[in-house]
Amino acid sequence: MAAMDLFGRRWALRILWELREGPLGARALLARCEGLSSSVLYQRLRELTSSGIVAGSPDGYGLTRLGAALGDALRPLDDWATVWARTQAQAQGGQDSVEA
């Protein structure tokens, strides 16, 4: 499976994002991802595990070294999303232009 196909699947990036600070159990992941069903969660965890990005442990599910390296690639996207969210909030407040 190509990486972009895997990351483009529903909830995959969100699950990876939630695991960035350390392992979490399935219940904790479900609580952090409002609207995520347990069946989709377990399917994504199986896919991410078989791809070598996530591993199960007694502490729950966590990123592998390869998965943690993905965080470095996602940080610029998170930075961009923060700026975008700010512009959206300002636009809703009636402002026409925003400086980053």
N, C-alpha and C positions, 0 to 999 in steps of 0.2 A: 504494500500500500504506500502510495506517495505521501510525503509529509503534509502537503497542502490538502490532500483529500482527508487525511486524518484530522487535521486542525480545523477543517471546514465543517466537520460534523457537529451537529447540535451539542452544545455544552462542553465540548472537548477543551477549548481554550479556557473557559471559566473554571473547569475542574483543575486544570494545570495552574491557573492563577491562584486558586485557593490553597493549593499545596506548596506554594512558593516559600512559605515561612516554616514549613515542617509538616510531618505526617499528620493525617487526620483520619478518623474512622468514617465509615460510610454515613452514620447518622449525623455527624458534624458536617460532612459535605452536603448532605441533603438540607440541613438547616441553613447553610450559607448560600445555597443556590435555590432560592424560592422559585417554585414552578418545575423543578427538576424531579422527574419520577424515579423511583428506585430502579425500575427496569432499565431505563436509559442510563442511569448512573453506573450500574453494574456492567452494562454493555460497553460503555466508554472506558471504564476501568480495565476491562478485559483487553480492549483494543490497545489502550495506552501501555498496559503491562506487556502484551505480546510484542509491542514495538520497542520495548526497552526504555521507555520514558518514565514509567511509574513502576514501583515495586511494592508488594504487600509485605508488611512486617507485623510483629506483635503490637506496635504502636498505631497501626492503621496503614493507610496508603501514603507513600511518599515519593518524591522525585528521585530518580537515579541520578548519577553524575551527569549523564547525557540530558536528562530532563531539567536539571538545575541549570545547565548551560543554556537551555532554551530561554530561561528567565532573562539572560543578558540580551537576547534578541528581542524579547517582548518589552523591555523597559522603554525603548524609544516610542513604541506604540502607546504605552501607558502615559508617557509624557505628553504625547500628542493628544490623547483622549482627555487629559486634564485640561489642556488649553481649549479644546473643542467644547467641553462641558461648560467651561467658563463663558465662552462666546455664546453658547445657547442660553445660558442663564441671563446674560446681559441683553441679548436680543429679546428675550421675553420681558425684560424690564424696560424695553423701549429704546435701548441704545442701538445706533446704527453701525458703529464701527468699534473694533476691539484691537488693542495692541497686545501681543504676546509677551 
